[in-house]
């Protein structure tokens, strides 16, 4: 369990997300947000930590996320093949999300990435 978790607002997260090679209407993006809404808060915090390097948000929430170059919103980028796991770029708050063919595959790969790997600050 992550200590000191704050409740993450998925609607705010979604509203403050940029997309590269995907649009808000891409099926993978829709599946991503469906999965995040189904996750409990601990899994959401693990995903946030996987992508940003921290499980905590700034006081101003998702709109005030900071990357290595200053203000940097959460970003989903279409990269790779469906056999790949999602990759994170913590300096840029970016998740490389492959073009998975089903909701089940997307959810399984995200869960594997966030639960079977260790990143910054995890013990």
C-alpha positions in Angstrom: 0.0 0.0 0.0 1.1 3.5 -0.8 1.3 5.7 2.3 -0.5 9.0 2.4 -2.6 8.4 -0.7 -4.9 11.2 -1.7 -8.1 10.6 -3.5 -7.6 11.1 -7.3 -10.4 12.7 -9.3 -10.6 10.8 -12.6 -12.7 13.5 -14.3 -10.1 16.1 -13.4 -7.3 13.8 -14.6 -9.1 13.2 -17.9 -9.8 16.9 -18.4 -6.1 17.7 -17.9 -4.6 15.1 -20.3 -3.0 15.7 -23.7 -2.9 13.1 -26.5 -0.3 12.3 -29.1 -1.2 10.1 -32.0 -4.5 9.4 -30.2 -7.6 11.6 -29.9 -10.1 11.8 -27.0 -12.4 9.6 -29.2 -9.8 6.8 -29.9 -11.1 3.5 -28.6 -7.9 2.9 -26.7 -8.3 6.3 -24.9 -11.9 5.4 -24.1 -10.8 2.0 -22.8 -8.0 3.7 -20.8 -10.4 6.0 -18.9 -12.9 3.1 -18.4 -10.1 1.1 -16.7 -9.0 4.0 -14.6 -12.6 4.5 -13.4 -12.8 0.9 -12.5 -9.5 0.9 -10.5 -9.6 1.6 -6.8 -7.8 4.6 -5.6 -4.6 2.7 -4.7 -4.3 1.4 -8.3 -4.9 4.9 -9.6 -2.1 6.2 -7.4 0.2 3.4 -8.6 -0.5 4.4 -12.2 0.2 8.1 -11.3 3.4 7.1 -9.7 4.4 4.9 -12.7 3.9 7.8 -15.1 5.0 10.8 -13.0 7.4 9.4 -10.4 5.1 10.4 -7.5 1.8 9.2 -6.2 0.9 12.7 -5.0 -0.5 15.7 -6.9 0.5 19.3 -6.5 -1.9 21.4 -4.5 -3.5 22.6 -7.7 -4.2 19.1 -8.9 -3.6 17.6 -12.3 -3.6 20.9 -14.1 -0.4 21.9 -12.2 1.7 18.7 -12.9 5.3 19.6 -13.5 7.8 17.8 -15.7 11.5 18.4 -16.4 10.7 21.4 -18.5 8.2 23.1 -16.2 4.4 22.7 -16.4 3.7 19.4 -18.1 0.2 17.8 -18.3 -0.3 14.1 -18.2 0.0 12.7 -21.7 -1.1 9.5 -23.5 0.9 8.7 -26.6 0.2 6.0 -29.1 3.5 4.1 -29.4 4.5 0.5 -30.1 2.8 -2.7 -30.9 0.0 -4.4 -29.1 2.4 -7.0 -27.6 4.3 -4.3 -25.8 3.7 -3.2 -22.2 2.9 0.5 -21.6 6.0 2.6 -20.9 6.4 5.7 -18.9 8.5 8.8 -19.3 8.4 10.3 -15.8 10.3 13.5 -16.8 7.4 14.3 -19.2 4.4 12.8 -17.4 3.8 10.7 -20.5 2.4 7.1 -20.8 3.2 5.3 -24.1 0.1 3.3 -24.7 0.3 0.8 -27.5 -2.7 0.3 -29.8 -4.3 -2.6 -28.0 -7.1 -4.5 -29.7 -9.4 -5.0 -26.8 -10.3 -3.5 -23.5 -9.3 -6.6 -21.6 -5.8 -6.6 -23.2 -5.3 -2.9 -22.3 -6.4 -3.3 -18.7 -4.3 -6.5 -18.3 -1.2 -4.7 -19.7 -1.6 -1.6 -17.6 -2.1 -3.6 -14.4 0.9 -5.7 -15.2 3.0 -2.6 -15.8 2.0 -0.9 -12.5 1.8 -3.9 -10.2 4.8 -6.0 -11.4 7.4 -3.3 -11.7 9.0 -0.9 -9.2 9.7 2.7 -9.7 10.6 5.8 -7.8 9.7 5.7 -4.1 8.2 2.2 -4.1 9.4 -0.3 -1.5 
